Amino acid sequence: MITDQPVETHDDMRKVTDNILRDAGMTIEDCGGKVTFAGKEPVRKTVIKAGATTACVLAANAVADAAIWKERTGEGQDIHVDLRKAWIEQSPWQKDALPYTMINGISKAWNSNVFVLNPGFVRARDGRWMVLSSIYPSQERKAMNMLRCGPDMEQVRAAVARRESAELEEAAEATQIPLQIIRTKEEWNATEQGRIHAETPLIHIEKIADGDPIPLPQGKRPLSGLKVLSFVHAVAGPCVGRTLAMQGAECMNLNMPDWVEYGNFFFTAQAGQRQAYLDARDPEHRKQVYKLVEEGDVFVENLRPGVADREGYSAQALAERNPGVIYVSIKLNTHEGPWTRWP
């Protein structure tokens, strides 16, 4: 993927948008109109260019939507994205959105998990800062056991301060909880995983089965009539379904009975999608999933590497049942490298 792209000007952002689209075999001109931006960084008090980054991704999505609409109707569209509004699309679960999750004055976004109530960094014995985000109940219990402390932030800080950062990171990986050293850009680029990221396309498209082209269903929206099935959790995977739902697709996410999800993610990342619960590891339930795949158009998963394959939901397994299925796999640390199984 192309890294270190400037986003100082609107022309810069158009180039970044075009580079995103080129990984998918498209260009910014495919919308049939103009792509413009408003506002400039900084839009938030952070070194992360949240407004520009999100605006470029939204613009790329909009170009793809407009290209499909143009194929349906012959009509092109102009696209305009405001950086000052765009960032909330990237992080709608942050404090700025909490007023919209209130019921009788109480936020339904989060529970009382110690890491939810105390977000931030902790410092190890060697002085390195670390980020600990074990926000789910099972992760919180594992973190308490690994750190040998109670669910109190002062105890957590003291426990982390007694140990070296590298040793803690290794223990966290073995325990399968998210606890990582905060690295500089140069340190990240020097890691094997950093090098793999730089060499991996942001979007990779691969043909997984042969079949005749399937025409778009009739509808009033770009993706009207398309059916999307997903096994997704937390943020990145659900946002795929939300993006498709916004353009008219019918989306349903299958949750395992033992999964826990916060209201805030349902209100935001999962917006526009139906939710169903079944144990996809059960042979009888697997038959139901296969039936849905056969009737659908898109399948999305953001499970840990190997899980979908092990349970019978690999791209090849689903393509055997529906040769026209579009199989979407979202992975933070790519599909290869030493950090692929990190939580």
Rosetta blueprint (number, residue, H / E / L):
1 M L
2 I L
3 T L
4 D L
5 Q L
6 P L
7 V L
8 E L
9 T L
10 H H
11 D H
12 D H
13 M H
14 R H
15 K H
16 V H
17 T H
18 D H
19 N H
20 I H
21 L H
22 R H
23 D L
24 A L
25 G L
26 M L
27 T L
28 I H
29 E H
30 D H
31 C H
32 G L
33 G L
34 K L
35 V E
36 T E
37 F E
38 A E
39 G L
40 K L
41 E L
42 P L
43 V L
44 R L
45 K L
46 T L
47 V L
48 I L
49 K L
50 A H
51 G H
52 A H
53 T H
54 T H
55 A H
56 C H
57 V H
58 L H
59 A H
60 A H
61 N H
62 A H
63 V H
64 A H
65 D H
66 A H
67 A H
68 I H
69 W H
70 K H
71 E H
72 R H
73 T H
74 G L
75 E L
76 G L
77 Q L
78 D L
79 I E
80 H E
81 V E
82 D E
83 L H
84 R H
85 K H
86 A H
87 W H
88 I H
89 E H
90 Q H
91 S L
92 P L
93 W L
94 Q L
95 K H
96 D H
97 A H
98 L H
99 P H
100 Y H
101 T H
102 M E
103 I E
104 N L
105 G L
106 I E
107 S E
108 K L
109 A L
110 W L
111 N L
112 S L
113 N L
114 V H
115 F H
116 V H
117 L H
118 N L
119 P L
120 G L
121 F E
122 V E
123 R E
124 A L
125 R L
126 D L
127 G L
128 R L
129 W E
130 M E
131 V E
132 L E
133 S L
134 S L
135 I L
136 Y L
137 P H
138 S H
139 Q H
140 E H
141 R H
142 K H
143 A H
144 M H
145 N H
146 M H
147 L H
148 R L
149 C L
150 G L
151 P L
152 D L
153 M H
154 E H
155 Q H
156 V H
157 R H
158 A H
159 A H
160 V H
161 A H
162 R L
163 R L
164 E L
165 S H
166 A H
167 E H
168 L H
169 E H
170 E H
171 A H
172 A H
173 E H
174 A H
175 T H
176 Q L
177 I L
178 P L
179 L E
180 Q E
181 I E
182 I L
183 R L
184 T L
185 K H
186 E H
187 E H
188 W H
189 N H
190 A H
191 T L
192 E H
193 Q H
194 G H
195 R H
196 I H
197 H H
198 A H
199 E H
200 T L
201 P L
202 L L
203 I L
204 H L
205 I L
206 E L
207 K L
208 I L
209 A L
210 D L
211 G L
212 D L
213 P L
214 I L
215 P L
216 L L
217 P L
218 Q L
219 G L
220 K L
221 R L
222 P L
223 L L
224 S L
225 G L
226 L L
227 K E
228 V E
229 L E
230 S E
231 F E
232 V L
233 H L
234 A L
235 V L
236 A H
237 G H
238 P H
239 C H
240 V H
241 G H
242 R H
243 T H
244 L H
245 A H
246 M H
247 Q L
248 G L
249 A L
250 E E
251 C E
252 M E
253 N E
254 L E
255 N E
256 M L
257 P L
258 D L
259 W L
260 V L
261 E L
262 Y L
263 G H
264 N H
265 F H
266 F H
267 F H
268 T L
269 A L
270 Q L
271 A L
272 G L
273 Q L
274 R E
275 Q E
276 A E
277 Y E
278 L L
279 D L
280 A L
281 R L
282 D L
283 P H
284 E H
285 H H
286 R H
287 K H
288 Q H
289 V H
290 Y H
291 K H
292 L H
293 V H
294 E H
295 E H
296 G L
297 D L
298 V E
299 F E
300 V E
301 E E
302 N L
303 L L
304 R L
305 P L
306 G L
307 V H
308 A H
309 D H
310 R H
311 E L
312 G L
313 Y L
314 S L
315 A H
316 Q H
317 A H
318 L H
319 A H
320 E H
321 R H
322 N L
323 P L
324 G L
325 V L
326 I E
327 Y E
328 V E
329 S E
330 I L
331 K L
332 L L
333 N L
334 T L
335 H L
336 E L
337 G L
338 P L
339 W L
340 T L
341 R L
342 W L
343 P L
